[in-house]
Amino acid sequence: MGNFENIIYGILDKKTTKTLVIVLTVMAFFLSLLMFPTKLVLAKMLPGKSDNTFSIYIDTPAGSSIEQTKHVSSCVINILKKEKEVMNMELFLGQGIPLDYAGLVKGASMKHTENVAELSVNLTDKHHRKEPSFLMVQRLRPVIQKTCTPLVRGTNIKLVEQPSGPPTLASIVVEVHGENLSKIRDLSVDVADVLSNTKGLVDVDLMADENFVKYDLIPDKEKIARSGLSVKQVNNILYLAFEGMVIGHKNSKNSPDQIGIFLVLDDESKTLPISSEDALQSKLSSLNLMNMRGMMVPLSEVVTIKKVMSNYMIMHKDLSRMTNVVAETDMVSQVYPLLEARDAMIEKFSKGYIVTKAPFSTYMFDLYLEDKHTHEKFLLRWDGEMKVTLDTFRDLGAAFIAALVLIFLLLVIYYKSFIISGIVLLGSFLSLIGVIVGHWVANWFTTETFFLTATSLIGFIALIGISSRNSLLLIDFAKSLMLYHGMKKRRAIAVAAATRAKPIMLTAVAIILGSALLASDPVFGGLGVALISGTVAAVFVSLFFVPVLMDNAKAMDFDKDTQCEVGHKENISITK
């Protein structure tokens, strides 16, 4: 360690070398921070999770028949059959799949209409599969959407992965709040258009029913009574003809409940050749009921057809009417598409609305809109995984600041010096250089983007104690050399750095080897990389940058009389 002592002493002995160390450290810190705006390092809540299953949500336009939904679903199934890694699939037509982790907040349990279907896809075990599930989803998404979406105009197909963190409605959710339903609908369509044209966003969907034409069949009670029929007879035949109904029950020793006997016309009989009022009238004319006098009465004589428009689905949140526009990210961070889409929305809505940005708060990305003519007010609120990401990074940032403040106060009590405490704290904070650069380097060795995640920040917070320990070893040892041996400050710092370099490096090696097991994990990989790269940076900061700060700190100077007086009290031998 004698050579290392001379190196440190040589750095401290010249003002130019000390300045060079400080300048290089500061440059490294700011260059590492620039990796965020330059997108060399991307931040995300959690990376993609490789699982043994994923789901496909199929939404045909509101008012579509179950046959149309089945047609689109069959197209998706035929594509998935060609995948060797797909073990089996199960289609849930007209309903959602049994609740899974993702479906808890995606509303799978509320799907009970003919225009929806969900497909559960099971894959081979992830440990025996080369392609992770999230990369498979990314590869299959454009193929499925390009092939199957045009079959029924207005169809939306979403490929949904199991989240690696808390489940959310989508990666990016824009809530459009207001009181005017028609204008909320128009704004939502505009928002969906902006998201569709934003790079990195896929599976854009407007979670609202479309307004479509439908036909109500209204039994005429007066005509029914004069025809010798009953309203129940008319209702029953209508259900039998178009929906089907249970007409009896069967008991079985293999089932604890009665088994319903369901009667319905075949698909060809109940399907209309074209969607029109005349076709429906013709179908009703072909259905006859026998009255009490034994005469056959056509159903068209006692049923009135009324053409009406469907009603919009009304959603509320926090006692406010709203509509959700959702989008998923295609292996990118949520923050960057959000900022791009937000700027595009401000530009687009400024033509007809007075756009006001929300103040810096929990909902700092929200936009307030006021119609320039009617002065109606609307709110665009951002939510989803993006909101969870911002909240998590905010909370972890607050935890990091709180840890720094507590460590600083403890050090002030111990050293009774703000300067020495500041040196320790600054040395700990600069380990951030290694955390950021480590994620940049790790991105070279992975097939997908290696994100700076919430687990990475947890690793950075854990590094504070490790980095502080390194600085404390140097400061305490240098102080003891100066107090008990009367050694000059510069030489004492060099001896302390050389003597403590070995235990510091051994500790670093132990942390690196222990963290290497985490580095390959898809979720906790950020934690492992943060600990490894941050520890390496902490070693260099502790052995080169902290000694320079100690040499420049007047708080490290001690009176000679004090040194000699204390030096006579104890005799401590130092082995170099």
Secondary structure, DSSP 8 states (H G I E B T S, - for coil): -HHHHHHHHHHHH-HHHHHHHHHHHHHHHHHHHTTTTTTSS-B-SS-----SEEEEEEE--TT--HHHHHHHHHHHHHHHTT-TTEEEEEEEETS--S--TTHHHHTGGG--STTEEEEEEEES-GGG-SS-HHHHHHHHHHHHHHHHGGGSTT-EEEEEE--SSS--S-SEEEEEE-S-HHHHHHHHHHHHHHHHTSTTEEEEEEES----EEEEEEE-HHHHHHTT--HHHHHHHHHHHHT-EEEEEE--TT-SS-EEEEE---HHHHS-SSSSHHHHHHHHHT-EEE-TTS-EEEGGGTEEEEEEE-----EEETTEEEEEEEEEESSS-SHHHHHHHHHHHHHHHTTTEEEEE--SSTTTT-EEEEETTT--EEEEEEESHHHHHHHHHHHHHHHHHHHHHHHHHHHHHHHS-HHHHHHHHHHHHTTHHHHHHHHHHHGGG-SS---B-HHHHHHHHHHHHHHHHHHHHHHHHHHHHHHHH---HHHHHHHHHHHHHHHHHHHHHHHHHHHHHHHT-TTTHHHHHHHHHHHHHHHHIIIIIHHHHHHH-GGG---HHHHHHHHHH-------
